[in-house]
Amino acid sequence: MSRFGEMPDGTPVERVTIRGGGLTAHVLSYGAVLQDLRFKGHDAPLVLGFPDFAPYLTHSPYFGATAGRCANRIHDGHVVIDGKTFQLDRNFLGKHMLHGGAAGMGKRVWQIDTRAEDRIGLTLTQEDGDMGFPGRLKARVRVALLPGGVLDIRMEAETDAPTLCNLAHHSYFTLGGETISDHLLQIQAETYLPVDDELIPTGEERPVAGTRFDFRTPAPVRQAQPVDHNFCLARARGTLRPVAWLKNPATGLTMELHTTEPGLQVYDGARIGVDLPGLSGQPMRAHAGLALEPQVWPDANHHAAFPQALLRPGETYSQHTQYIFSKDTP
């Protein structure tokens, strides 16, 4: 473990290196961020990130962060729970909530509570009223590198009052090259959620068939661009199962995604425009990475037919997601 930087108030930010399964990862205490990820036989980084800490405070579109306590967007930044309305932080367009607010989980310093050669555990407690949410929420993230090129992420949380809880891992993945536009993507989803001009779900669930969002068979990511939409994997959280694949034919790298979650937010990084150098040493531009974020469907609290993100006392929020990397042999 090493000092990576410090917050404006002087709170130290630590970086921990873990290794296993042919992978090497750097994890930050800030935002439980996956800062860097490498795979044997492929020298370039597999995720977007910064080599120094300062840009995470000023230029990061949630690179590698754990988004929460409620990932994605909440229309008008409010929620009604058991008949009571709670006004949440409106950090997106001055109207809506995004990823838990301006000081959500992805922008807080977590506590490192466990550490081993191939794994790390982090915890964070958000108090009642934090970013407007009711309930004191205790969250845990466990990151492990398992045999077979497996990045294994487990997330859990408990609350002392009814609240929303929807966590998401927010790495921007790249399997080589300047953009992900020619990467081949496959998603096991029959439907997706259309959004309005402010990227808020309209409430409709639409078939992917006949649209640019049809990735039931492998197709280049550019087919859907621009894309920042939820793909509907299931009606409820379930068992760990394969839901998506990403491949770069030019490098032979493949990433297979397994998750328990009912939704997958796919964002092609169209709004990335960072002049500062990233881990590769080059500035990051539009479509430099692809975010594949397993989660509950966005803005679910406003749509009764969606899988819901409500967490009550006595329940445990639990997500299990794996990103599995492999490389074609010559």
Backbone hydrogen bonds, N-H to C=O, Kabsch-Sander energy under -0.5 kcal/mol:
donor,donor_aa,acceptor,acceptor_aa,energy
2,S,15,R,-2.3
4,F,13,V,-3.3
5,G,13,V,-1.4
7,M,11,T,-3.0
10,G,7,M,-2.5
13,V,5,G,-2.9
15,R,2,S,-2.8
16,V,27,V,-2.8
18,I,25,A,-2.5
19,R,117,E,-2.9
20,G,23,L,-2.3
23,L,20,G,-2.1
24,T,38,R,-1.9
25,A,18,I,-2.7
26,H,36,D,-2.2
27,V,16,V,-2.8
28,L,33,V,-2.8
29,S,14,E,-2.3
31,G,29,S,-0.6
31,G,108,R,-4.0
32,A,29,S,-0.6
33,V,30,Y,-1.7
34,L,64,G,-2.2
35,Q,26,H,-1.9
35,Q,33,V,-1.1
36,D,26,H,-1.3
38,R,24,T,-2.5
39,F,42,H,-0.8
40,K,22,G,-2.3
42,H,39,F,-2.0
46,L,37,L,-2.9
48,L,172,Y,-1.8
53,F,4,F,-0.6
56,Y,53,F,-2.3
57,L,53,F,-0.6
57,L,54,A,-1.5
58,T,54,A,-0.7
59,H,55,P,-3.4
60,S,55,P,-0.8
62,Y,60,S,-1.2
64,G,170,H,-1.2
65,A,62,Y,-1.5
65,A,170,H,-0.6
66,T,31,G,-2.2
67,A,65,A,-0.8
67,A,168,A,-2.9
68,G,99,H,-0.9
71,A,166,N,-3.6
74,I,97,M,-2.1
77,G,74,I,-2.0
78,H,75,H,-1.2
79,V,86,F,-2.0
81,I,79,V,-0.5
81,I,84,K,-2.7
84,K,81,I,-1.9
86,F,79,V,-3.0
88,L,77,G,-3.5
88,L,86,F,-0.6
89,D,131,M,-1.8
91,N,89,D,-0.8
92,F,96,H,-2.7
93,L,91,N,-0.5
95,K,92,F,-2.0
96,H,92,F,-2.6
97,M,74,I,-2.0
99,H,72,N,-2.1
100,G,70,C,-1.1
101,G,98,L,-1.6
104,G,101,G,-1.7
105,M,68,G,-2.2
107,K,104,G,-2.1
108,R,105,M,-1.4
110,W,29,S,-3.2
110,W,108,R,-0.6
111,Q,123,T,-2.9
113,D,111,Q,-0.7
113,D,121,G,-1.9
114,T,121,G,-1.3
116,A,119,R,-2.6
119,R,116,A,-0.8
120,I,143,V,-2.5
121,G,114,T,-2.4
122,L,141,V,-2.6
123,T,111,Q,-2.4
124,L,139,A,-2.2
126,Q,137,L,-2.8
127,E,125,T,-0.5
129,G,133,F,-2.8
130,D,127,E,-2.2
132,G,129,G,-2.4
133,F,130,D,-1.9
137,L,126,Q,-2.5
137,L,135,G,-0.7
138,K,158,E,-2.6
139,A,124,L,-3.2
139,A,137,L,-0.6
140,R,156,E,-2.7
141,V,122,L,-2.6
142,R,154,R,-2.9
143,V,120,I,-2.8
144,A,152,D,-2.5
145,L,118,D,-2.8
146,L,144,A,-0.6
146,L,150,V,-2.5
149,G,21,G,-0.9
149,G,146,L,-0.5
150,V,146,L,-1.8
151,L,149,G,-0.6
151,L,323,Y,-3.0
152,D,144,A,-3.2
152,D,150,V,-0.8
153,I,151,L,-0.5
153,I,321,T,-3.2
154,R,142,R,-2.5
155,M,319,Q,-2.6
156,E,140,R,-2.3
157,A,317,Y,-1.6
158,E,138,K,-1.8
160,D,136,R,-0.7
163,T,311,L,-2.5
165,C,309,A,-2.7
166,N,69,R,-3.1
168,A,67,A,-1.6
170,H,65,A,-2.8
173,F,171,S,-0.7
173,F,290,L,-2.7
174,T,46,L,-2.3
180,I,287,H,-2.5
183,H,180,I,-1.4
184,L,247,K,-3.4
185,L,219,A,-3.0
186,Q,245,W,-2.4
187,I,215,F,-2.6
188,Q,243,V,-3.0
189,A,187,I,-1.9
190,E,232,C,-0.6
191,T,232,C,-0.6
192,Y,206,R,-2.4
193,L,230,N,-2.1
196,D,200,I,-2.2
199,L,196,D,-2.0
202,T,194,P,-1.9
206,R,192,Y,-2.6
206,R,204,E,-0.5
208,V,190,E,-2.5
209,A,190,E,-0.5
211,T,208,V,-2.3
214,D,211,T,-1.3
215,F,213,F,-1.2
219,A,185,L,-1.7
221,V,183,H,-2.2
222,R,181,S,-2.4
223,Q,220,P,-2.0
224,A,221,V,-2.0
225,Q,221,V,-0.7
229,H,266,V,-1.4
231,F,264,L,-2.6
232,C,191,T,-2.2
233,L,231,F,-0.9
233,L,262,P,-2.1
234,A,262,P,-1.9
238,G,260,T,-2.8
241,R,259,T,-1.4
243,V,257,L,-3.0
244,A,257,L,-1.5
245,W,186,Q,-2.4
246,L,255,M,-2.6
247,K,184,L,-2.3
248,N,253,L,-2.4
251,T,248,N,-1.0
252,G,248,N,-2.3
253,L,248,N,-0.7
254,T,326,S,-2.6
255,M,246,L,-3.2
256,E,324,I,-2.8
257,L,244,A,-3.2
258,H,256,E,-0.5
258,H,322,Q,-2.7
259,T,241,R,-2.2
260,T,320,H,-1.2
263,G,295,Q,-1.6
264,L,231,F,-1.9
265,Q,293,E,-2.6
266,V,229,H,-2.8
266,V,264,L,-0.5
267,Y,265,Q,-0.5
267,Y,291,A,-2.2
268,D,227,V,-2.0
272,I,269,G,-1.8
274,V,284,M,-2.4
275,D,273,G,-0.6
278,G,282,Q,-2.2
279,L,49,G,-1.2
281,G,278,G,-1.7
284,M,274,V,-1.2
284,M,276,L,-0.8
287,H,269,G,-1.9
288,A,285,R,-1.7
290,L,173,F,-2.5
291,A,267,Y,-2.8
291,A,289,G,-0.5
292,L,171,S,-0.6
292,L,290,L,-0.5
293,E,265,Q,-2.8
293,E,291,A,-0.5
295,Q,263,G,-2.4
299,D,73,R,-0.9
300,A,297,W,-0.9
302,H,299,D,-1.8
303,H,300,A,-2.1
306,F,303,H,-1.9
311,L,163,T,-3.2
315,E,312,R,-2.1
317,Y,157,A,-2.7
319,Q,155,M,-2.8
321,T,153,I,-2.9
322,Q,258,H,-2.8
323,Y,151,L,-2.4
324,I,256,E,-3.0
324,I,322,Q,-0.5
325,F,149,G,-3.0
325,F,323,Y,-0.5
326,S,254,T,-2.0
328,D,252,G,-2.2
